[in-house]
Amino acid sequence: MSPAKLFCLLVSCIVLFVNYNNSGFVTATNSIGLNYGLLGNNLPSPPNVLNLFKSIGVTKIRIFDPDTTVLNALRGRRDFQVMVGVRNEDLAPLHLSEEAVRRWFDTYITPYLSDVKIAYITVGNEVIPRDIGIYVHPVMQSLTNLVKLRNLPILVSTVVAMDNLDVSFPPSNGTFKPEARKQLVPVLQLLSQTKTPILVNIYPYFAYAEEKNNILLEYATFTARRVVVQDGPLGYSNLFDAMFDAFVSAMEKERMGDLPMVVTETGWPSAGNGDKTTREIAGTYNRNFVTHIRSGRGTPRRPNNGMDGYIFATFNENMKGGTPDEQHFGLYNPTDMKPIYKLF
């Protein structure tokens, strides 16, 4: 599986609906989006899914590839803001030339520009620091050049996981792995130049599942009523903030500590891993995550500094690989679109 501020172009009434601050970055809207995955053979039709999103007040969605069925359903639905992913398997051929990137863009993005609000193009999902991670920067650079040349209000970034960190505890000691630095630092530098957030997947669930004996469930689900981890003058009562700030600390060590972060994935499965994955726990985590984002209070390292967050995922996806819990991150049953637990 494959969690600040945003950059916005000064074009009136365009896709982002966010505001500049004094640094040139823009303030986050403290809003919740949903990941719309398609790895299931029993999923509802995209028009019905969009109606579901509208009924629960979700206007930000992320799709993992430029699926034409979903993009066609979005035509004319200007109330939605969309992240569109470049598939991991497309990175190698795209990195070869700007012409290859232009062809991809004109095939998958250009046909929808007039009636779909494409806010982000995400170049790969959790490929840094893998072998194909070396392709992320050149593809991002080519796409950045293209959208700038065409004066389009689309942000170009990539989605990374917390496994880029070599050290994450305490949060102030956050540092990137040496192999991650080689691929990630040039990407961060490009994002800093374009005032664009880095997109990070943050999952307290996986940390808790691996270290249940060492991590309190209350700490992992935002329900601790006290400071659990003291890091110098900063106190942490939830694991999400600690993980977020560890990534911030790692960026600070690369002299890019002010780069905004958007949490592109977080969530908790409702089944698939014994007593760690119940509907009650999943509902508690996701409800508290929504409250945390909407509060705008930020994290101990970035207090009163809003962020946007996307929950993974909309539906349980029965064709996802990996361990059984991977198929149970959904908020809704795909067959009848009824909620698995109350969230919105």
N, C-alpha and C positions, 0 to 999 in steps of 0.2 A: 504494500500500500504506500500502496503506495497505498502551528498551528500553527496604532502608530499614525503614520502620516502618509499621505499619498501625493504624487505629483500630478498636476493637471495642466493642460494647455489652456491659454486664455482665449477660449472660443466661447461665445455666449450660448447658454442653454444646450451644451453638448453633453456627452454621455456620462460624465462623472458626478456632477452635482456636489462638488466639494470646493473648499476655499483655500486660497493661498495663506501661508503665514510668512513671517519676516525672513525665513531662511530660503524661501523659494520652493520648499515642500508645501504640501497642503494638509490640512487637518483631516483626520479620518472622520467618518460619519458615525462611528460606533454602532455599525449595523451588522446584522447577521445575514449571511448567505448560505446557500446549500450546494453541495457537490451533487451533480446529477450524473450518476454512473449508469452505464448501459450493459453491464455484464450479467444479464439475466434473460431467460427465455420466456418469462411470464410478466414482462413489464407493461404498464399501461401506455397508451399512445402519447406522444409528446404534447398534442393539444390538451389532453386531459391533465397531464402533469403540470403544464403551465397554468391551467385553471386552478389546480391545487395550490401552486405557489401563490397565486393571486389571492386565494381565499384565506391564506395564513399570513399574508402581508410580507412575503419574501420577494424582493425585487432583484437580488443579486444571485446569479447562478454560475456555476463553473462546470464546463464540459471538458472532458479529457482529450478529445480530438474533434476536428471540425466535421462532426456528423451532420450530413446534409438534411436528414429527416428532422433533427432538432432545430437546425438553423432555419429551415423552411417554415417550421411551426412558429418560430419567433418573428417572422416577417410581420411588420406592422405593430408588433407588441412593444411599443416604445417605453412601456413601464418596466421592462427588464434590462438589466445591465449584465453583460455576459463576459466571462473569461473563456477563451478558446485555446485549447492546447495543441502544440505541435507534438505529434506522437514520437515517442522515444526512437522507434525504428526509422523515422524519417530524418533524424539528425545527421547521420553519416552522409547520405547523398546531398542534403541541403548545405552542408558546410563547404562543399567543393567550389561554389561560386555564388555571387550575388544574383546571377541570372537564374540559378536553380531556386533561390529564395523567392525571386520575383514571380516565377511560374507557380510556385506553391501558393503565394499570396493571391495571385490573380485567379487561381482555381478555387480556393477555399474561403477567401475573405472578401475580395472585391465584389462578388455578386451580391453580397448582403449589406454592403456599407450604407446603402440608401435607406434601408428600413429595419435594420437590426443594430442595437447599441452594443457594439463590440468595444469593450473598455480595455481589455488586456489580451495579449497573446502570450501564452506561457510556453517557453522553449524547453520542453522536456520536463519530466516529473521524476524527481529523486534520482537523477543520473549522476550527479556529482557526489562522491568522488569515484565513480565507476569508470571503466575504460572509455565508454562513449561520452563521458563528461567533458572530454577535451573538445567536443564539437559544440558545446553550448555557447561559449563566448563568440566564436565566429558567426554562428547563426543569429545570435542576438544582435551582434553588430550590424549584420546585413539587414535584418528586419528594422532595426532602429534607423538606419540610413534611409530605408524605403519609406517608412511612415513619416519621417521628417521631410523628405523630398516631396511627398504628396500632401504634406500639411494635414495629416490625419490625427485626431485626438485618441490615439491608441497607445497604451503603455506596453512595453516589451520587457518581460522579466523571465525568471525561471523559478521552479519550485524545488526546494531542497528539504532534506530531512535533518533531524537532530543528530544523526550519526556522522555528520561532518565535524562534530566536536570531539576533541581528544580528551579534554577535561571539562566537566560540567558541574562539579561540586567542590566547594560552594559556588554559587552563581558568579561571584566576582572573579573566580579563577578560570572562567570559560575561555578556552582556546581551541583553535581549529587543528585537526589532524594535519601533519605535514603533507600527506598526499592530497588532502582536501584543499589546502592553501594554494597549491599550484593551479588548480582549476577554478576555485571559488573567488580568490582575491581579484583576478582580472575582471570577473563578472561583477563583483561588488564595486570596483572602480568605475566600470561602465555605468552601473546604476546610479552611482553618486553623481556622475557627470550629467546624467539625464534626469536627475531628481525623481527616480522611480524606486518604489519599494522592492525589497527582496521578499519573496514569498516562501513562507516556512511552514512545514507540517509539524505540529506539536501534539504528541499523544501521551499524556500522563498514564493512560490505560496500559500501554506496553511496558512502561517503567514499573508500574505497580504489579503487572502480571509476572514480570521477571523477578521482581524483588519484593514479593508480598510480605515476607517475614521482616523486611527492613523498612518498608514504606507503609505508613498508616493509611487506611482507606479514606479516612476523613481528610487527610492531607491531599490525597489524589483527587477528591471529588468536591473540593471547595467547602467542606463542612466543618473543618477544624475551627475552633473558637479561640485559638491562641496561636502565638508564633511557634512554629515547629522547628524552623531552621533560622538561626541567627547568623548573619553574614556581615561581620563588622557592625556598622550602624544600621544595617537594613535587616528587617525581620520578614520572614516568609511564612504565611499561614496556608498557602496552597502550592502544589507542585507545578501547576501550569505557569505561574508567575516566575518560579525559580528556573524553569526550563527556558522560558522566554528571555529572561535576564541573562542567563548563561550565554545565549546566542548573542545578545547585545554586547556582553563583555568581550566575547571573542572578536566582534567587529570593532570594538573600541581599541583592542590591541593592534588592529590593522589600520587605525586612524580613520575609521569610518563609523564611529559610534553614533552619529546622528542620522544614519540611514534608516528610513522608516521600514517597518515590517508589517506585512499582512499575514494573518494566520489562515493559510489556504485549506488546511485540514485539521480537524480535531474531532473527537467523538469517543463513544464507548459502546461496545457491542452488548446486545441484550441476551445473547446465548452463545454457546460454542466453547466455553472454557470454564465449566463448572461453576462454583459459587462466586467466581470473579466477574461473571457476566450474567447478571439478572436484569430484568426489566426495571426493577426498582433502582439498582445502581446506575444503569445507563440513563434513566430518566433524571436521577439526581444530578449526575455530572452535567448533562447537556442543559438542563434548566439553569443550573448555577453558572455555567459558561455563558449562556445568553444574558443572564443578569449582570455578570462581570463585564461583558463587552458593552452592554447598554449603559452601564454606570459611568463610563468614561474615566474611571479613576486610575487606569493604567496599572503599572507594576511598581514595585519599590524602586527600581532603577530608573524608571520613566514615569514618575507620578503625574497624575492628572493629564496624561498623554494618551489620547484615545487610540483605539485600534479597530480594525475591521476583522471579522472572523467568519470562516465558512465551516459548517458542520459536515462531517462525513458520516452518513450519506443519506440521500433521500429515501432509497428503498433497500431492503435486503436483496442482495444480488446472488442468485443461486449458481452462477457460473464463474464466480471469483475463485481463483486458486488459493493455495496456502492452507493454513490451519482453519478448522471449522468456524472460529470466531470471525474470520474475515467476511463470511457471508451474512453476518448478523449485525452490521453497523447501522442498518437502515432505521429511519424514523417511522416509516410506513410499510405496511404489507403491500407488495406489488399487485396482488390479484384483486384486491378490493379498495386499495388506497386508504384503508383505515389506519389510524395511528397505533403504533405498537405500545406507546405510552404517551401520556399527555405532555406536550411541550409548548406549542403555540396556542 
